[in-house]
Amino acid sequence: MWVNPGHLRELILADASPGTAFGLLLFGFVITFGSAAMGSALMAMSADAGSDRGRRLPLDLIAGAQPIPVRVESAAQLRRRRLRG
């Protein structure tokens, strides 16, 4: 507001409620630049942050764990089965 870009300060101060106009302008700036800061912080995060979240653990590490076979049908097999029965 100190620089008065495009006579914006004059327009806001000439209004009947300059606090509302300045508050809305400030709110827009906070949302815009806060989102930009948050986005840049997320993009700067390392993919390998040193944690085991999201990684598969070998079955050797889990005591007594054994793989369980699971039957998975394709979408075509499901459609055929629905049509038959």
C-alpha positions as CSV (number, residue, x, y, z in Angstrom):
1,M,0.0,0.0,0.0
2,W,3.0,2.3,0.6
3,V,4.0,2.2,-3.1
4,N,0.5,2.8,-4.3
5,P,0.5,0.6,-7.4
6,G,-2.1,1.7,-9.9
7,H,-3.5,4.2,-7.4
8,L,-4.9,1.3,-5.4
9,R,-4.2,3.0,-2.0
10,E,-6.2,6.0,-3.2
11,L,-9.1,3.8,-4.3
12,I,-9.2,1.9,-1.0
13,L,-8.9,5.0,1.2
14,A,-11.7,6.8,-0.8
15,D,-14.1,4.0,-0.1
16,A,-16.7,4.2,2.7
17,S,-15.2,1.2,4.5
18,P,-11.5,1.0,3.7
19,G,-10.9,-1.7,6.3
20,T,-13.1,-4.2,4.5
21,A,-11.5,-3.6,1.2
22,F,-8.0,-3.8,2.7
23,G,-9.0,-7.0,4.6
24,L,-10.3,-8.7,1.5
25,L,-7.1,-7.8,-0.4
26,L,-4.9,-9.0,2.5
27,F,-6.9,-12.3,2.7
28,G,-6.4,-12.9,-1.0
29,F,-2.6,-12.3,-0.7
30,V,-2.4,-14.7,2.3
31,I,-4.2,-17.5,0.5
32,T,-2.2,-17.0,-2.7
33,F,1.3,-16.8,-1.2
34,G,0.5,-19.3,1.6
35,S,-0.5,-21.9,-1.0
36,A,2.6,-21.1,-3.0
37,A,4.8,-21.6,0.0
38,M,3.1,-24.8,1.0
39,G,3.3,-26.2,-2.6
40,S,7.0,-25.4,-2.9
41,A,7.7,-27.0,0.5
42,L,5.9,-30.2,-0.6
43,M,7.8,-30.3,-3.9
44,A,11.1,-29.8,-2.1
45,M,10.6,-32.8,0.2
46,S,12.9,-35.7,-0.5
47,A,11.4,-38.9,-1.8
48,D,13.7,-40.8,0.5
49,A,13.1,-39.2,3.9
50,G,14.7,-42.1,5.8
51,S,11.4,-43.7,7.0
52,D,10.0,-47.1,6.2
53,R,6.5,-45.9,5.5
54,G,5.3,-47.2,2.2
55,R,7.9,-49.8,1.7
56,R,7.4,-53.5,1.8
57,L,9.0,-55.4,4.6
58,P,10.6,-58.7,3.7
59,L,8.7,-61.6,5.2
60,D,11.8,-62.7,7.1
61,L,11.4,-59.7,9.4
62,I,7.9,-60.6,10.5
63,A,7.8,-63.6,12.9
64,G,5.6,-66.4,11.6
65,A,4.4,-64.5,8.5
66,Q,3.5,-66.6,5.5
67,P,2.2,-65.6,2.2
68,I,-1.5,-66.3,1.5
69,P,-2.6,-67.2,-2.0
70,V,-5.5,-65.0,-3.2
71,R,-7.6,-65.7,-6.3
72,V,-8.2,-62.6,-8.4
73,E,-10.7,-62.5,-11.2
74,S,-10.4,-60.2,-14.2
75,A,-13.2,-57.8,-15.1
76,A,-14.1,-60.0,-18.1
77,Q,-14.5,-63.1,-15.8
78,L,-16.7,-61.2,-13.4
79,R,-19.0,-60.0,-16.3
80,R,-19.3,-63.5,-17.6
81,R,-20.2,-64.9,-14.2
82,R,-22.8,-62.2,-13.8
83,L,-24.4,-62.9,-17.1
84,R,-24.6,-66.7,-16.4
85,G,-26.1,-66.4,-13.0
